[in-house]
């Protein structure tokens, strides 16, 4: 009996040993691990992308249209288009400018227009774009007629800046000489969706750097006034000038 028990025990131990060895060799399958459904990296990336679409601010140097305060000079009093084009050019070149240099440049621009076109007072979107091409020889300038607020934001999201002709009195800017200019142009360089505002460089005041207006204020003021000297705006469309690097 003792010998039989010994043989049985040996067989049992041998079987257990075989099972152990087979598991060691990889036949044993561990329970499947359930993958995590959250991805912090993807989540952070999506949040950053969303934030980028909700706020834009392009670094555009500022000058007013009367950089040293000489508003009695009609070339500067009507120099909003020239100042806006100058700011765009400085942005393209990655440069800044002193008030004295800006004044000289705005006057030179006005004299150029007087000699070339016969007037420097008001230029609509198409003629302002033409002026920039003629004066600086820069071609990446386009005009869009009857744009929406979303069109302006779309341009800014592409890192383009936007020059906008408008009736300045509708902006209700407290820093304008009241009641404000009927023909005016400024640079839109950003927006903040959370506040519903455009960020501008408004050359109509020395306080115009990064001056903010609500989307609706800008849209209501937009008008493609005629080239000339404060002509009628009745029935005129809206327009923007888009400048890209």
C-alpha positions in Angstrom: 0.0 0.0 0.0 2.8 2.4 0.9 4.4 1.8 -2.5 1.1 2.5 -4.3 0.5 5.7 -2.4 4.0 6.8 -3.3 3.4 6.2 -7.0 0.1 8.1 -6.9 1.7 11.1 -5.1 4.5 11.1 -7.7 2.0 11.2 -10.6 0.0 14.1 -9.0 3.2 16.1 -8.4 4.4 15.5 -11.9 1.1 16.7 -13.3 1.2 19.9 -11.3 4.7 20.5 -12.4 3.7 20.3 -16.0 0.9 22.8 -15.6 3.3 25.2 -13.8 5.8 24.9 -16.6 3.2 25.5 -19.4 2.1 28.7 -17.7 5.7 29.9 -17.4 6.1 29.4 -21.2 3.2 31.7 -22.1 0.3 29.3 -22.5 -1.4 31.1 -19.6 -3.5 34.1 -20.6 -3.8 37.0 -18.2 -7.2 38.8 -17.9 -7.6 41.5 -20.6 -6.9 45.0 -19.5 -9.6 47.5 -20.3 -8.0 50.5 -22.0 -8.5 53.9 -20.5 -11.1 56.0 -22.4 -9.5 59.3 -21.4 -6.5 60.9 -23.2 -5.0 63.9 -21.3 -2.7 64.8 -24.2 -5.6 64.9 -26.8 -7.8 66.8 -24.4 -5.2 69.5 -23.8 -4.6 69.8 -27.5 -8.3 70.2 -28.2 -8.6 72.9 -25.5 -5.6 74.8 -26.9 -7.0 74.6 -30.4 -10.4 75.9 -29.1 -8.7 78.7 -27.2 -6.7 79.7 -30.3 -10.0 80.0 -32.3 -11.6 82.1 -29.7 -8.9 84.8 -29.4 -6.4 86.4 -31.8 -4.1 89.3 -31.3 -1.6 90.2 -34.0 1.3 92.5 -33.1 0.7 95.6 -35.3 2.6 98.8 -34.5 0.5 101.8 -33.8 0.4 105.4 -35.0 -2.3 107.9 -35.0 -3.1 109.9 -38.1 -1.8 113.0 -36.4 1.2 111.5 -34.6 2.5 114.8 -33.1 -1.0 116.2 -32.5 -1.1 118.5 -35.5 -4.8 118.0 -36.3 -5.1 121.3 -38.0 -3.1 120.0 -41.0 -5.8 118.7 -43.4 -3.5 116.0 -44.6 -3.4 114.5 -41.2 -7.0 115.3 -40.3 -8.0 113.2 -43.3 -5.0 110.8 -42.9 -6.8 107.8 -41.5 -6.3 105.7 -44.6 -2.6 106.7 -44.9 -2.1 105.9 -41.2 -3.8 102.5 -41.5 -1.7 101.6 -44.6 1.4 102.8 -42.7 0.6 100.5 -39.7 0.1 97.6 -42.1 3.4 98.2 -43.8 5.2 98.5 -40.4 3.7 95.1 -39.5 4.8 93.6 -42.7 8.3 94.9 -42.2 8.5 94.0 -38.5 9.4 97.6 -37.7 8.2 100.4 -35.4 8.3 104.2 -36.0 8.7 107.4 -34.0 5.9 110.0 -34.0 8.1 112.4 -36.0 8.8 109.8 -38.7 5.2 108.8 -38.8 4.1 112.4 -39.4 6.6 112.8 -42.2 5.5 109.6 -43.8 1.7 110.4 -43.6 2.4 113.8 -45.2 4.5 112.2 -47.9 1.7 109.7 -48.6 -0.8 112.5 -48.9 1.4 114.4 -51.3 1.9 111.2 -53.4 -1.8 110.8 -53.7 -2.4 114.4 -54.6 0.2 114.2 -57.4 -0.9 110.7 -58.6 -4.6 110.8 -58.1 -5.5 114.5 -57.7 -6.8 114.2 -54.1 -5.8 112.8 -50.7 -9.0 113.2 -48.7 -11.0 110.0 -48.8 -10.2 106.7 -50.6 -12.6 103.8 -50.6 -11.5 100.2 -50.1 -10.5 99.5 -53.7 -8.6 102.8 -54.1 -6.9 102.4 -50.7 -5.7 98.9 -51.8 -4.5 100.4 -55.0 -2.7 103.2 -53.1 -0.8 100.6 -51.0 0.2 98.7 -54.1 1.4 101.9 -55.9 3.2 103.4 -52.9 4.8 100.3 -51.4 4.7 98.0 -54.4 3.1 95.3 -52.2 0.6 93.0 -53.9 -0.8 90.8 -51.2 -3.7 93.1 -50.7 -7.3 92.2 -51.4 -10.8 93.7 -51.1 -13.9 91.9 -49.9 -17.3 93.5 -50.4 -20.2 93.0 -48.0 -18.2 90.9 -45.5 -19.7 89.4 -42.4 -18.3 89.5 -38.9 -17.3 85.9 -39.4 -15.3 86.9 -42.5 -13.3 89.4 -40.5 -12.6 86.8 -37.8 -11.7 84.2 -40.4 -9.0 86.6 -41.9 -7.6 87.2 -38.5 -7.4 83.5 -37.8 -5.2 83.2 -40.9 -2.9 85.9 -39.4 -4.1 88.5 -41.9 -4.9 92.0 -40.7 -8.0 93.9 -41.8 -8.4 97.5 -42.8 -12.0 98.7 -42.5 -13.6 101.9 -43.9 -16.5 103.1 -41.8 -18.5 106.0 -40.6 -16.5 107.0 -37.6 -19.4 108.8 -35.9 -21.2 105.4 -35.4 -18.2 104.1 -33.4 -19.1 106.5 -30.5 -15.5 106.8 -29.5 -15.3 109.3 -26.6 -11.7 110.2 -27.6 -12.7 111.5 -31.1 -13.1 115.2 -31.6 -16.9 115.1 -31.4 -19.1 114.1 -33.1 -16.3 112.1 -34.9 -15.4 111.7 -38.5 -18.0 110.7 -41.0 -15.3 108.9 -43.1 -12.8 106.9 -41.2 -10.5 103.9 -41.5 -8.8 101.7 -38.9 -6.9 98.4 -38.5 -8.5 95.4 -37.0 -5.7 93.2 -35.5 -7.6 90.8 -33.3 -10.7 89.6 -31.6 -11.9 88.1 -28.3 -14.9 85.8 -28.7 -15.5 85.6 -24.9 -16.0 89.4 -24.8 -17.5 89.8 -28.3 -15.0 92.4 -29.3 -12.6 93.4 -32.1 -9.2 94.7 -31.1 -8.1 97.6 -33.3 -5.5 100.2 -33.9 -7.6 103.2 -34.4 -5.6 106.1 -35.8 -8.4 108.6 -35.0 -7.0 109.1 -31.5 -3.7 109.0 -29.7 -5.4 106.5 -27.4 -6.3 104.2 -30.3 -3.7 101.5 -29.8 -5.5 98.2 -29.1 -8.8 100.0 -28.8 -11.7 97.6 -28.6 -15.2 97.8 -30.1 -17.9 95.3 -29.9 -18.5 93.2 -33.1 -21.9 94.9 -33.6 -20.5 98.4 -33.2 -17.9 97.8 -35.9 -20.4 96.1 -38.2 -22.9 98.9 -37.8 -20.2 101.5 -38.6 -18.8 99.8 -41.7 -19.4 101.5 -45.0 -17.4 101.7 -48.2 -17.6 105.5 -48.4 -16.8 106.9 -51.9 -13.4 108.2 -53.0 -13.4 112.0 -52.9 -14.1 114.6 -50.2 -16.7 113.4 -47.8 -19.2 112.2 -50.4 -22.6 110.7 -49.7 -22.6 107.3 -48.1 -26.3 106.5 -49.0 -26.7 103.1 -50.4 -23.0 102.3 -50.1 -22.0 98.7 -49.3 -19.7 97.5 -46.6 -16.1 96.5 -47.4 -12.8 95.3 -45.9 -9.2 95.3 -47.1 -7.3 92.1 -46.2 -3.5 92.2 -46.0 -1.5 89.1 -45.7 2.2 88.5 -45.2 
